[in-house]
């Protein structure tokens, strides 16, 4: 039992060290701490939103932290390295602390929860779960959840890709616990499979269906050559409405001005034939046209000359 007791004692001391660092660096935006033992002593990588508050003036604060860790927890030669969190919106501990501070300032819990959730998701998280528990609106305790995106509650995916943070908001009615769980933006879920190169996992080539020969397209009509100095014959015109608007621009149609013509051209209706082939619904979807004007254009184009 000596080994088991030693492991339990070591893990208990690490939990106490993290809680101590959390209390002492709360103003700096504590984002977590990684504790590693090496032959030179104990290395502590402290993540903070504002590293300047942890270091202090001329390093006074961080020296005091090092001395307290050595005296209180009997750490061998503790060395603290402070790292700034490049994206604090994806750090669950920092966001849980910010949400707790918002509740202490008097924010309504739903407004604070939705605001924090939106900030986390806008930063690129794949999923987020926020749970607020305590006396939220009265003397009876209850809990509220705010979630969006992919959330995993158990299994290896939850252990590897879900990061969690916890903070406490102290209010007049009592304390409110805030839990924030964020799925890493680079998380790869088990059902996301990529097949590259057309080769199966075992190395055997994947059988591919024979490609059918493309159907022969009908031969195009022979082009009519144009002799120098001669004009091309006009295209055949069919129907009275086509005769009426043959060779004219979009602005010659009643109801279409320069602005409307520019919008139609941008949408792909470059000539009268394109307007004739389009439906009323397609014309109505063009910016600035609308269903009424689209129907008027179609009536104008389709009526007799």
PyMOL commands that set and color helices and strands:
alter all, ss='L'
color gray80, all
select helices_A, chain A and resi 2-24+51-55+57-72+88-90+92-104+109-122+155-161+240-244+250-252+258-266+272-277+280-284+290-302
alter helices_A, ss='H'
color red, helices_A
select strands_A, chain A and resi 30-38+41-48+78-84+127-134+142-149+162-170+175-183
alter strands_A, ss='S'
color yellow, strands_A
deselect
rebuild
show_as cartoon
